[in-house]
Amino acid sequence: MSEHLLHGKPVTDEQIQAWADEAEAGYDLEKLPKPRRGRPPVGDGPGSVIPVRLDAATLAALNARAESEGITNRSDAIRAAVREWAHVA
C-alpha cells in the first residue's frame, strides 16, 4: 500500500483503482452537486477573519491536541478551542 491520505486517513491502492474505474465509466452530470462559489460557511452566518499570533509552544500544543482529537485543519482546531472557551455550541 502506498502512503496516500484522504482527510488524514490512509487510502489503499485498491480504493484508488475503484475510484479510477468509476471515473472511467463516467458520471451522470445531472446527479452531481452543483458547484458553489467561495468557501463553505462555518457557523450561523458570514464569518470574519481574525488574524492571531501564537508562539511556538502554543502552536505546538494546539497541533498536538488537534491531532489527538482527529482534527486535521488548523482553523477547525482554533474554532473548536474558542467555542469551548466561550461555551458556544
C-alpha positions as CSV (number, residue, x, y, z in Angstrom):
1,M,0.0,0.0,0.0
2,S,1.3,3.5,-0.8
3,E,1.2,6.5,1.5
4,H,-1.9,8.2,0.0
5,L,-4.0,10.0,2.6
6,L,-7.6,11.4,2.5
7,H,-8.7,13.5,5.4
8,G,-5.6,12.2,7.3
9,K,-6.6,8.5,6.8
10,P,-4.7,6.0,4.6
11,V,-6.2,5.2,1.2
12,T,-5.4,1.8,-0.3
13,D,-4.3,1.3,-3.9
14,E,-7.5,-0.8,-4.4
15,Q,-9.7,2.2,-3.4
16,I,-7.8,4.4,-5.8
17,Q,-8.3,1.9,-8.6
18,A,-12.0,1.6,-7.7
19,W,-12.3,5.5,-8.0
20,A,-10.4,5.4,-11.3
21,D,-12.7,2.7,-12.7
22,E,-15.8,4.7,-11.5
23,A,-14.5,7.8,-13.2
24,E,-13.7,6.0,-16.4
25,A,-17.2,4.6,-16.6
26,G,-18.5,8.1,-16.5
27,Y,-20.7,10.2,-14.2
28,D,-24.3,11.3,-14.7
29,L,-23.7,15.1,-14.6
30,E,-27.3,15.7,-13.6
31,K,-26.7,13.8,-10.3
32,L,-23.5,15.6,-9.3
33,P,-23.9,18.5,-6.8
34,K,-23.9,22.0,-8.3
35,P,-20.7,23.9,-7.8
36,R,-20.7,26.7,-5.2
37,R,-18.7,29.9,-5.1
38,G,-16.4,30.6,-2.2
39,R,-15.6,28.7,0.9
40,P,-18.2,26.7,2.8
41,P,-19.9,28.6,5.6
42,V,-18.8,28.0,9.2
43,G,-21.5,28.7,11.8
44,D,-24.7,30.7,11.5
45,G,-23.7,33.5,9.2
46,P,-20.9,35.1,7.4
47,G,-17.5,34.7,9.1
48,S,-14.9,37.3,10.0
49,V,-11.2,36.8,9.5
50,I,-9.4,37.3,12.8
51,P,-5.6,37.3,12.5
52,V,-3.9,36.0,15.6
53,R,-0.3,35.3,16.5
54,L,0.6,32.3,18.5
55,D,4.1,31.5,19.9
56,A,5.7,28.2,19.0
57,A,4.8,26.4,22.3
58,T,1.1,27.4,22.0
59,L,1.0,26.4,18.3
60,A,2.7,23.1,19.1
61,A,0.1,22.4,21.9
62,L,-2.7,23.3,19.5
63,N,-1.4,21.0,16.8
64,A,-0.9,18.1,19.3
65,R,-4.4,18.5,20.8
66,A,-6.0,18.7,17.3
67,E,-4.1,15.6,16.2
68,S,-5.2,13.7,19.3
69,E,-8.8,14.7,18.6
70,G,-8.7,13.8,14.9
71,I,-8.9,17.5,13.7
72,T,-6.8,17.9,10.6
73,N,-7.4,21.5,9.8
74,R,-5.8,24.2,12.0
75,S,-8.7,26.6,11.5
76,D,-11.1,24.0,12.7
77,A,-8.9,23.4,15.8
78,I,-8.8,27.1,16.6
79,R,-12.6,27.4,16.2
80,A,-13.1,24.3,18.5
81,A,-10.9,25.8,21.1
82,V,-12.6,29.2,21.0
83,R,-16.1,27.6,21.2
84,E,-15.0,25.5,24.2
85,W,-13.6,28.5,26.0
86,A,-16.6,30.7,25.1
87,H,-19.1,27.9,25.9
88,V,-20.7,28.1,22.5
89,A,-22.2,25.0,20.9
